Amino acid sequence: MSKHNSLKATGSAAGKRSVLKRFERIKLMQERGTWKEGQSPIGLPKTKAEG
């Protein structure tokens, strides 16, 4: 029996992420100047990757 086309993992590793991880969001917020020192890293707003 063969796999259905939707279940094949072709190109999944090379796919572009639409949302950044927590440490990436903090770094981007620091660059933008919206990160406050001592702010909790929990509950950050979702930030889309640029470019």
MARBA-3410 file (N, C-alpha, C, O; in Angstrom, 1 decimal):
51
0.9,-1.2,0.0,0.0,0.0,0.0,0.9,1.2,0.0,1.9,1.3,0.7 ~ 0.6,2.2,-0.8,1.4,3.4,-0.8,0.8,4.5,0.1,-0.4,4.5,0.5 ~ 1.7,5.5,0.4,1.2,6.7,1.2,0.4,7.7,0.4,0.7,7.8,-0.8 ~ -0.5,8.3,1.0,-1.3,9.3,0.4,-0.4,10.5,0.2,0.5,10.8,1.0 ~ -0.5,11.3,-0.9,0.3,12.5,-1.2,0.4,13.5,0.0,1.5,14.1,0.2
-0.6,13.7,0.7,-0.7,14.7,1.8,0.2,14.2,3.0,0.5,15.0,3.8 ~ 0.5,12.9,3.0,1.3,12.4,4.2,2.8,12.3,3.9,3.5,12.1,4.8 ~ 3.2,12.5,2.7,4.6,12.5,2.4,5.3,13.7,2.9,4.7,14.8,2.9 ~ 6.5,13.5,3.4,7.3,14.6,4.0,8.2,15.3,3.0,9.4,15.7,3.4 ~ 7.9,15.5,1.8,8.7,16.2,0.9,8.8,17.7,1.1,7.8,18.3,1.1
10.0,18.2,1.3,10.2,19.6,1.5,9.8,20.1,2.9,9.8,21.4,3.0 ~ 9.4,19.3,3.8,9.0,19.8,5.1,10.1,20.4,5.9,9.9,21.4,6.6 ~ 11.3,19.9,5.7,12.5,20.5,6.4,12.9,21.9,5.8,13.4,22.7,6.5 ~ 12.6,22.1,4.5,13.0,23.3,3.9,11.9,24.3,3.9,12.1,25.4,3.4 ~ 10.8,24.0,4.5,9.7,25.0,4.6,10.0,26.2,5.4,10.8,26.1,6.4
9.4,27.3,5.1,9.7,28.6,5.8,8.8,28.7,7.0,7.6,28.5,6.8 ~ 9.3,29.0,8.1,8.5,29.2,9.3,7.8,30.6,9.3,8.4,31.5,8.8 ~ 6.6,30.6,9.7,5.9,31.9,9.6,5.9,32.6,11.0,5.7,33.8,11.0 ~ 6.3,31.9,12.1,6.4,32.5,13.4,7.7,32.2,14.0,8.2,31.1,13.9 ~ 8.3,33.2,14.7,9.6,33.0,15.3,9.5,32.3,16.7,8.4,32.3,17.3
10.6,31.7,17.1,10.7,31.1,18.4,10.9,32.2,19.4,11.1,33.3,19.1 ~ 10.7,31.8,20.7,10.7,32.8,21.8,12.0,33.6,21.8,12.0,34.9,21.9 ~ 13.2,33.0,21.7,14.4,33.7,21.8,14.6,34.6,20.6,15.2,35.6,20.7 ~ 14.1,34.2,19.4,14.2,35.0,18.2,13.3,36.2,18.4,13.6,37.3,17.9 ~ 12.1,36.1,19.0,11.2,37.2,19.2,11.8,38.2,20.1,11.7,39.4,19.9
12.4,37.7,21.2,13.1,38.6,22.2,14.2,39.4,21.5,14.3,40.6,21.7 ~ 15.0,38.7,20.7,16.1,39.4,20.0,15.5,40.5,19.0,16.1,41.6,19.0 ~ 14.5,40.2,18.3,13.9,41.1,17.4,13.3,42.3,18.1,13.4,43.4,17.7 ~ 12.6,42.0,19.3,12.0,43.1,20.0,13.1,44.0,20.6,12.9,45.2,20.7 ~ 14.3,43.5,21.0,15.4,44.3,21.5,15.9,45.2,20.4,16.2,46.3,20.6
16.0,44.7,19.2,16.4,45.5,18.0,15.5,46.6,17.7,15.9,47.7,17.3 ~ 14.2,46.3,17.9,13.1,47.3,17.6,13.0,48.3,18.8,12.4,49.4,18.6 ~ 13.5,47.9,19.9,13.3,48.8,21.1,12.0,48.6,21.9,11.7,49.5,22.7 ~ 11.3,47.5,21.6,10.1,47.3,22.3,10.2,46.3,23.5,9.2,46.1,24.2 ~ 11.4,45.8,23.7,11.6,44.9,24.8,12.1,45.7,26.0,13.0,46.5,25.9
11.4,45.5,27.2,11.8,46.1,28.4,12.6,45.2,29.3,12.2,44.0,29.4 ~ 13.7,45.6,29.8,14.6,44.7,30.6,13.8,44.3,31.9,13.1,45.1,32.5 ~ 13.9,43.0,32.2,13.1,42.5,33.3,11.7,42.0,32.9,11.0,41.5,33.8 ~ 11.3,42.2,31.7,10.0,41.8,31.2,10.0,40.2,31.2,11.0,39.6,30.8 ~ 8.8,39.7,31.4,8.7,38.2,31.4,8.7,37.7,30.0,8.0,38.3,29.1
9.4,36.7,29.6,9.4,36.1,28.3,8.2,35.3,28.0,8.0,34.8,26.9 ~ 7.3,35.1,29.0,6.1,34.3,28.8,5.0,35.2,28.3,4.8,36.3,28.8 ~ 4.3,34.7,27.3,3.1,35.5,26.8,3.5,36.6,25.9,2.8,37.6,25.8 ~ 4.6,36.4,25.1,5.0,37.4,24.2,4.0,37.4,23.0,3.5,36.4,22.7 ~ 3.9,38.6,22.3,3.0,38.5,21.1,3.7,37.8,20.0,5.0,37.8,19.9
3.0,37.1,19.1,3.5,36.4,18.0,4.1,37.5,17.0,3.5,38.5,16.8 ~ 5.3,37.2,16.5,6.0,38.1,15.6,6.4,37.3,14.4,7.0,36.3,14.4 ~ 5.9,37.8,13.2,6.3,37.2,12.0,7.7,37.5,11.6,8.2,38.5,11.8 ~ 8.3,36.5,10.9,9.7,36.6,10.4,9.6,37.6,9.3,8.7,37.5,8.4 ~ 10.6,38.4,9.2,10.7,39.4,8.1,11.6,38.9,7.1,12.6,38.2,7.3
11.2,39.2,5.8,12.1,38.9,4.7,11.8,37.6,4.1,12.5,37.2,3.2
END
